[in-house]
Amino acid sequence: RPLPQSSGTARLKNEDITVRKVADNRFAIGLASAITMFGHTVRVYDLERTICDLFRSRSTVDPQDLQSAFQNYMRSAHTDLVKLMNYAHEFRLVNVMRPYLEAVMPA
């Protein structure tokens, strides 16, 4: 999970952990909570934010994995295209995602 840009991460870098930061004003987009199997509440990102994060990292994500994740999202009962496109607009991914949307949407 990315960290807010304003967070201090020097100690994490010293531990040889790869740190991903996101602008403070975008950190909370899609932030939700989930209960682990041990009953702990943890912060997670929703499906739409996760899809956007995959597209944002597309240079390091296998194209096959990106396409598969997107297709699985589109087949999901929890698909929310309005929310996905709002996030895509916020992260400036609309043009990047358009070909994927056109490939799975009926003409």
C-alpha positions in Angstrom: 0.0 0.0 0.0 1.4 3.4 -0.9 2.2 5.9 1.8 1.3 9.6 1.9 4.0 11.8 0.3 4.4 13.7 3.6 5.2 10.6 5.7 8.7 9.9 6.9 10.2 6.8 5.3 13.9 7.0 6.0 13.7 4.1 8.5 11.8 1.9 6.0 14.4 2.6 3.3 17.1 1.5 5.7 15.3 -1.8 6.2 15.6 -2.4 2.4 11.8 -2.0 1.9 10.6 -0.5 -1.4 8.6 2.6 -0.6 5.8 3.8 -2.9 4.4 7.3 -2.2 1.3 9.0 -3.4 0.4 12.7 -3.2 -1.3 13.5 0.1 -4.5 14.7 -1.6 -4.8 11.3 -3.4 -3.9 9.0 -0.6 -7.4 8.6 0.8 -9.0 7.9 -2.6 -10.6 4.4 -2.4 -9.4 3.9 1.2 -11.5 1.3 3.0 -11.2 -1.2 5.8 -11.5 -4.9 6.0 -11.5 -7.5 8.7 -8.7 -10.1 8.6 -9.4 -13.8 9.4 -8.0 -13.1 12.9 -10.6 -10.3 13.5 -8.2 -7.4 13.0 -9.4 -4.3 11.1 -6.9 -3.2 8.5 -6.9 -0.4 6.0 -7.1 -1.5 2.3 -7.9 0.1 -1.0 -11.1 -0.8 -2.8 -11.2 -2.7 -6.1 -11.4 0.4 -8.3 -8.4 2.0 -6.6 -6.5 -1.3 -6.9 -7.2 -1.4 -10.7 -6.0 2.2 -11.0 -2.8 1.4 -9.1 -2.1 -1.5 -11.5 -2.5 0.9 -14.4 -0.3 3.5 -12.7 2.4 0.7 -12.3 1.9 -0.7 -15.8 5.5 -0.3 -16.7 6.4 -2.9 -14.0 3.3 -5.1 -14.3 3.1 -7.9 -16.8 0.6 -6.8 -19.5 -1.1 -10.2 -19.3 -1.6 -9.8 -15.5 -3.0 -6.3 -16.0 -5.4 -7.4 -18.7 -6.5 -10.4 -16.6 -7.1 -8.3 -13.5 -9.1 -5.8 -15.5 -11.2 -8.5 -17.1 -11.8 -10.2 -13.8 -12.9 -6.8 -12.3 -15.3 -6.2 -15.2 -16.9 -9.7 -14.7 -17.2 -9.1 -10.9 -20.6 -8.5 -9.3 -19.0 -5.6 -7.6 -18.0 -3.6 -10.7 -18.7 0.2 -10.3 -17.7 1.9 -13.5 -18.7 5.3 -12.3 -16.4 5.0 -9.4 -13.6 3.5 -11.6 -13.9 6.3 -14.1 -13.9 9.0 -11.3 -10.7 7.5 -9.9 -9.2 7.2 -13.4 -9.9 10.9 -14.0 -8.4 11.7 -10.6 -5.2 9.8 -11.5 -5.2 10.9 -15.1 -5.6 7.4 -16.4 -8.7 7.8 -18.6 -6.8 7.6 -21.9 -4.7 4.7 -20.7 -7.8 2.7 -19.6 -9.9 3.5 -22.6 -8.6 0.7 -24.9 -9.2 -1.8 -22.1 -12.7 -0.6 -21.6 -13.5 -0.7 -25.3 -12.2 -4.2 -25.5 -14.6 -5.6 -22.9 -17.7 -3.3 -23.5 -20.2 -4.3 -26.1 -20.4 -1.9 -29.1 
